[in-house]
Amino acid sequence: MAINWFKYSAPSTFYGLAGKLVPWFAWPAALLFCVGLYIGFFVAPTDVVQGEAYRIIFIHVPASILSMFIYLIMAAYAALGLIFNTRLSAMMATALAPTGALFAFISLWTGALWGKPMWGAWWVWDARLTSELILLFLYLGFIALQASIEDTRRADRAGALLAIVGSVNVPIIYFSVKWWNTLHQGSTIKFTGTSMHIAMQQAMFTMLVACWLYVIAISLVRVRSIILERERNTQWVKELAEIKQ
């Protein structure tokens, strides 16, 4: 039997679907976080050059990757909402922003913890670090801009323009180590392969999948709250409130 996915583009129908999907992403995320951290901190061998300090990569690298991908997804949702005037797309962009900001902050914070023993400094105005900091400011700017405008439709349009323009920063972050002479090391994992120990790879990919699942779960939880807030005057939300009471 074919499923009409278009019906879930409406906030009223997507609300119920999101509630059913949350546990399917949240519990695997929690499990994989535990597995990934255990492999990364207790199974993976000590790095020959960086010693034990390298283990921060099992948090730093997934957070950095997700901070970039979330922004692109957020910008895509914002663009869909701007072009097609779809309410749910704008809501999804709004729901993704805080999680993206969180991962950008974790990326910078863990990078500082890693940079101190490696470079002898908590922070340097390196091309990748600076562009990642700009990414955090873009997330915070998106959140602040939407919060400063009372009309949600105007807020969504303004946020969408900022998100779309800011997406230019993402390829700058990724290619910064190739375009400029930076302190930050190049990509350890490439399409051509990696020299990492198998246990390191297992920890890295497990943490990356865990982060993806967490992003999906928390974004679904947040978008449900946004739907209820924005649709509070509609009949279906009033009926839902009566059922809960």
Rosetta blueprint (number, residue, H / E / L):
1 M L
2 A L
3 I L
4 N L
5 W H
6 F H
7 K H
8 Y H
9 S H
10 A L
11 P H
12 S H
13 T H
14 F H
15 Y H
16 G H
17 L H
18 A H
19 G H
20 K H
21 L H
22 V H
23 P H
24 W H
25 F H
26 A H
27 W H
28 P H
29 A H
30 A H
31 L H
32 L H
33 F H
34 C H
35 V H
36 G H
37 L H
38 Y H
39 I H
40 G H
41 F H
42 F H
43 V H
44 A L
45 P L
46 T L
47 D E
48 V L
49 V L
50 Q L
51 G E
52 E H
53 A H
54 Y H
55 R H
56 I H
57 I H
58 F H
59 I H
60 H H
61 V H
62 P H
63 A H
64 S H
65 I H
66 L H
67 S H
68 M H
69 F H
70 I H
71 Y H
72 L H
73 I H
74 M H
75 A H
76 A H
77 Y H
78 A H
79 A H
80 L H
81 G H
82 L H
83 I H
84 F H
85 N L
86 T L
87 R H
88 L H
89 S H
90 A H
91 M H
92 M H
93 A H
94 T H
95 A H
96 L H
97 A H
98 P H
99 T H
100 G H
101 A H
102 L H
103 F H
104 A H
105 F H
106 I H
107 S H
108 L H
109 W H
110 T H
111 G H
112 A H
113 L H
114 W H
115 G H
116 K H
117 P H
118 M H
119 W H
120 G L
121 A L
122 W L
123 W L
124 V L
125 W L
126 D L
127 A H
128 R H
129 L H
130 T H
131 S H
132 E H
133 L H
134 I H
135 L H
136 L H
137 F H
138 L H
139 Y H
140 L H
141 G H
142 F H
143 I H
144 A H
145 L H
146 Q H
147 A H
148 S H
149 I L
150 E L
151 D L
152 T H
153 R H
154 R H
155 A H
156 D H
157 R H
158 A H
159 G H
160 A H
161 L H
162 L H
163 A H
164 I H
165 V H
166 G H
167 S L
168 V L
169 N H
170 V H
171 P H
172 I H
173 I H
174 Y H
175 F H
176 S H
177 V H
178 K H
179 W H
180 W L
181 N L
182 T L
183 L L
184 H L
185 Q L
186 G L
187 S L
188 T L
189 I L
190 K E
191 F L
192 T L
193 G E
194 T L
195 S L
196 M L
197 H L
198 I H
199 A H
200 M H
201 Q H
202 Q H
203 A H
204 M H
205 F H
206 T H
207 M H
208 L H
209 V H
210 A H
211 C H
212 W H
213 L H
214 Y H
215 V H
216 I H
217 A H
218 I H
219 S H
220 L H
221 V H
222 R H
223 V H
224 R H
225 S H
226 I H
227 I H
228 L H
229 E H
230 R H
231 E L
232 R L
233 N L
234 T L
235 Q H
236 W H
237 V H
238 K H
239 E H
240 L H
241 A H
242 E H
243 I H
244 K H
245 Q L
